[in-house]
Amino acid sequence: MLSITTIIFLIIFVLLIVFKIYMKVTTGWCRSHTCLVGKTAIVTGANTGIGYDTALDFAKRGARVILACRDEGRAEEARVRIVKETGNNNIVVQLINMNSFESVREFAKKINETEERLDILVNNAGAGGIGNRRSKDGHVLLMQINYFSAFLLTNLLIGLLKKTKGSRVVNVSSILAKYARNFKVANVDQFPGVYYVYNYSKLCNILFTIELGKRLDGTETTTYSLHPGAVKTEIFRRTKGTSKFIANFLKNLFFKTSEEGAQTTIYCSVAKDIERCNGAHFEDCQEVPPYITTRVPGLSKKLWDLTKDIVGLKPEEMLI
């Protein structure tokens, strides 16, 4: 006869298996066959994880793909792998460090000078598990990497995006934005703790998308934010000790692969007939209702107005 401990273990094991199967069958997949030949896409953080699989998909569709990465060596390795797998030689590496506004400006300047069009901008680069550290510009490091620099980059490229018919800006966020309680715009550049700062940064991604969507209304450029799901990526590689052990255990057991995690990003980038959803949020390749934390009247505009000052956006750069 089985002991109580064994029975409990078996029940837990079965529940875990059922949950794992549920996660697999409910994962959304982008079924779009949109061809991207003749189109140009930029993916930040494209050398690994969701960013890599997003860039790989775009390459398979025939796009010119710009891998916007910090580490030149890892980016070049990613480029070689993508070219080898797809046969698409129009894959290039451009360096950008989201820790530095100067680097973001240099990247955007080069893109505006060398590219004739920009069909897709995927703000994918992100970080997690960073403590109370400051960027080169003196701002909360995680907030700058996850939000401030994406805001600056998008604004610096908005002219090229607007010039390109049907262009899209896709911002990778997280469902954790739903739990970003007590967020105050005035404190966006203050460190509230490791857990809260990550959630707040992802909330900012969504609020940015909402406000950007409003400002793009009437143009042929649209924008979308998304939750990719819990994905086995390197985003929390900086965590240590018990937190790292728990994160590794959970992600190896339950999390999506990076290919699965990239599906909603790809969907928002290429799916047809979603322009009516401009400024909306997506999960598993479908639009979802706005999180309660994003419904505060005037919050997105207030955040936009403060952020443009934080990143040092110049009057001539405010094209929307």
C-alpha positions in Angstrom: 0.0 0.0 0.0 1.3 3.5 -0.9 2.2 5.8 1.8 0.5 9.2 2.3 3.7 10.9 1.2 4.0 8.9 -2.0 0.3 9.6 -2.8 0.8 13.3 -2.3 3.9 13.3 -4.4 2.1 11.4 -7.2 -0.8 13.9 -7.1 1.5 16.8 -7.3 3.4 15.2 -10.1 0.2 14.5 -12.1 -1.0 18.1 -11.5 2.4 19.4 -12.8 2.1 17.3 -15.9 -1.5 18.4 -16.5 -0.4 22.1 -16.1 2.5 21.6 -18.5 0.2 20.1 -21.1 -2.3 22.9 -20.6 0.5 25.5 -21.2 1.5 23.7 -24.4 -2.0 23.4 -25.9 -2.9 27.0 -25.0 0.2 28.6 -26.5 -0.7 30.9 -29.3 1.0 30.5 -32.7 1.3 33.0 -35.4 -0.3 31.4 -38.5 0.3 34.3 -40.8 2.0 33.7 -44.1 2.9 37.4 -44.7 5.9 37.8 -47.0 8.4 40.4 -45.9 10.5 40.5 -49.1 11.5 44.2 -49.7 10.7 45.2 -46.1 13.1 46.2 -43.3 12.8 45.2 -39.7 14.8 46.1 -36.6 14.8 43.8 -33.6 16.6 45.0 -30.4 18.2 42.3 -28.3 18.2 40.0 -31.3 21.2 37.8 -30.5 19.3 35.6 -28.0 15.9 34.4 -26.8 12.7 35.9 -28.1 14.6 38.5 -30.1 16.6 35.9 -31.9 13.6 33.8 -32.8 11.7 36.9 -33.9 14.6 37.9 -36.2 14.9 34.4 -37.5 11.2 34.4 -38.5 11.5 37.7 -40.2 14.5 36.4 -42.1 12.6 33.3 -43.2 10.0 35.7 -44.6 12.6 37.4 -46.7 13.0 40.7 -44.7 16.1 42.8 -44.4 16.7 42.3 -40.7 18.8 44.6 -38.5 20.0 42.9 -35.3 20.3 45.7 -32.8 22.6 44.4 -30.1 25.1 45.4 -27.5 27.6 42.6 -27.8 29.1 42.5 -31.3 30.5 39.0 -31.0 27.3 37.4 -29.9 25.3 39.4 -32.5 27.6 38.3 -35.3 27.2 34.7 -34.1 23.5 35.1 -34.3 23.7 36.7 -37.7 25.7 33.8 -39.1 23.3 31.3 -37.7 20.3 33.1 -39.2 21.9 33.4 -42.6 22.9 29.7 -42.5 19.4 28.5 -41.6 17.4 30.8 -43.9 19.7 31.5 -46.8 18.8 35.2 -46.4 22.1 37.2 -46.6 20.4 40.5 -46.0 20.9 40.3 -42.2 23.1 42.9 -40.6 24.4 43.8 -37.2 24.2 47.3 -35.8 25.4 48.0 -32.3 23.3 49.7 -29.6 23.6 49.8 -25.8 20.3 50.5 -24.1 22.3 51.6 -21.1 23.4 54.8 -23.0 21.2 57.4 -24.6 24.3 58.4 -26.6 24.5 54.9 -28.0 20.8 54.9 -28.8 21.2 58.3 -30.6 24.2 57.0 -32.6 22.2 53.9 -33.7 19.2 55.9 -34.7 21.3 58.4 -36.6 23.0 55.6 -38.6 19.6 54.0 -39.4 18.1 57.3 -40.6 21.1 58.0 -42.8 21.4 54.5 -44.3 17.9 53.0 -44.5 15.3 54.1 -47.0 12.4 52.4 -45.1 11.5 50.9 -41.7 8.6 48.5 -41.7 8.9 46.9 -38.3 10.5 48.1 -35.1 10.5 45.5 -32.3 11.5 47.0 -29.0 12.5 43.6 -27.5 15.7 44.3 -25.5 15.1 44.0 -21.8 16.7 43.0 -18.5 15.6 41.7 -15.1 17.1 40.9 -11.7 19.1 44.2 -11.6 19.5 45.8 -8.3 19.6 49.5 -7.4 22.1 50.5 -10.1 22.3 53.6 -12.2 22.9 53.8 -16.0 25.6 55.8 -17.7 23.1 58.7 -17.9 22.4 58.5 -14.1 19.0 56.9 -14.4 17.6 53.7 -12.8 19.4 51.1 -14.9 16.6 48.6 -15.4 14.1 51.3 -16.2 16.4 52.8 -18.8 17.1 49.4 -20.5 13.5 48.3 -20.4 11.7 51.5 -21.1 13.5 54.9 -21.4 15.8 53.8 -24.3 13.0 52.1 -26.2 11.0 55.4 -25.9 13.9 57.4 -27.2 14.7 55.0 -30.0 11.1 54.9 -31.3 10.8 58.7 -31.3 14.1 59.1 -33.1 13.0 56.6 -35.8 9.3 57.7 -36.0 10.0 59.9 -39.1 11.3 56.9 -41.0 8.5 54.7 -39.7 5.8 57.2 -40.8 7.4 57.4 -44.2 7.0 53.7 -44.6 3.4 52.6 -45.5 1.9 50.2 -43.0 4.8 50.2 -40.6 4.5 48.9 -37.0 6.1 49.4 -33.6 5.9 46.4 -31.4 6.8 46.7 -27.7 7.5 43.6 -25.7 6.0 43.9 -22.2 4.8 41.4 -19.6 1.7 40.3 -17.7 3.5 41.5 -14.6 2.4 45.0 -15.6 -1.0 43.9 -14.3 0.5 43.8 -10.8 2.3 47.1 -10.9 0.2 48.6 -8.2 0.7 52.1 -6.7 2.7 53.3 -9.7 3.3 57.0 -9.7 4.7 58.8 -12.7 6.7 61.2 -10.7 8.7 58.3 -9.2 9.4 56.5 -12.5 13.1 57.2 -12.1 13.3 56.1 -8.5 14.2 52.5 -7.4 11.3 50.9 -5.5 12.9 47.4 -5.2 13.9 44.7 -7.7 10.4 43.2 -8.1 8.5 46.5 -8.4 11.0 48.2 -10.8 10.6 45.4 -13.3 6.8 45.4 -13.1 6.8 49.2 -13.4 9.1 49.1 -16.4 6.7 46.7 -18.1 3.7 48.9 -17.2 5.5 51.8 -18.8 6.0 49.8 -22.0 2.2 49.4 -22.2 1.4 53.0 -21.3 3.9 54.1 -23.9 2.2 52.0 -26.5 -1.3 53.4 -25.6 -0.1 57.0 -25.9 1.9 56.3 -29.0 -1.1 54.7 -30.6 -3.1 57.9 -29.9 -0.4 60.0 -31.4 -0.2 57.8 -34.5 -4.0 57.9 -35.1 -4.6 59.1 -38.6 -1.2 57.9 -39.9 -0.4 54.6 -41.6 1.8 53.5 -38.7 0.4 51.4 -35.8 1.7 50.1 -32.5 1.1 47.1 -30.2 2.3 45.8 -26.9 2.3 42.2 -25.8 3.0 39.7 -23.1 5.1 36.9 -24.6 4.3 34.4 -21.8 6.8 33.0 -19.3 9.7 32.2 -21.5 13.0 30.4 -21.0 15.3 33.2 -21.9 18.4 34.9 -20.3 16.5 37.9 -19.0 17.0 37.0 -15.3 20.5 35.7 -15.7 21.7 38.4 -13.3 19.7 37.0 -10.4 21.7 35.2 -7.6 21.3 32.7 -4.9 17.9 31.2 -4.0 16.1 33.5 -6.5 18.2 32.1 -9.3 17.6 28.5 -8.3 13.8 29.0 -8.1 13.8 30.9 -11.5 15.8 28.1 -13.2 13.6 25.4 -11.7 10.4 27.0 -12.8 11.6 28.0 -16.3 13.0 24.6 -17.0 9.7 22.9 -15.9 7.0 25.2 -17.1 8.2 28.1 -19.3 7.8 28.4 -23.0 10.7 27.9 -25.4 12.0 31.2 -27.0 10.4 30.1 -30.3 7.0 29.8 -28.5 7.5 33.0 -26.7 8.3 34.9 -29.9 5.0 34.0 -31.5 3.0 37.0 -30.2 5.7 39.4 -31.2 5.7 37.9 -34.7 1.9 38.1 -34.8 1.8 41.8 -33.9 4.5 42.4 -36.5 3.1 40.6 -39.5 -0.6 39.7 -39.0 -3.0 41.3 -41.4 -6.1 43.3 -40.5 -5.0 44.2 -36.9 -4.6 47.9 -37.6 -7.9 48.6 -35.9 -6.2 47.4 -32.7 -3.7 50.2 -32.8 -2.4 50.8 -29.2 -3.8 47.5 -27.9 -2.2 44.7 -25.9 -1.9 41.1 -26.9 -1.3 37.7 -25.3 -1.0 34.4 -27.2 -1.6 36.0 -30.5 -4.9 37.7 -29.6 -6.0 41.0 -28.3 -6.8 41.1 -24.5 -8.6 43.7 -22.4 -6.4 46.5 -21.0 -4.9 45.6 -17.6 -6.6 47.6 -14.8 -3.2 49.3 -14.0 -3.3 50.9 -17.5 -6.8 52.3 -17.3 -6.0 55.4 -15.1 -7.3 58.4 -17.1 -4.4 60.6 -18.3 -1.7 58.3 -17.0 -0.2 57.5 -20.4 0.1 61.1 -21.5 1.6 62.1 -18.1 4.2 59.4 -18.4 5.0 60.5 -22.0 5.5 64.1 -21.0 7.9 63.2 -18.2 9.8 60.6 -20.2 10.5 63.0 -23.1 12.3 65.2 -20.6 14.2 62.3 -19.0 15.5 61.1 -22.3 16.3 64.6 -23.5 14.1 64.6 -26.6 14.6 67.9 -28.5 11.8 70.0 -29.9 12.8 69.1 -33.5 12.7 65.4 -32.6 9.1 65.6 -31.4 7.5 64.5 -34.6 4.3 63.1 -33.0 
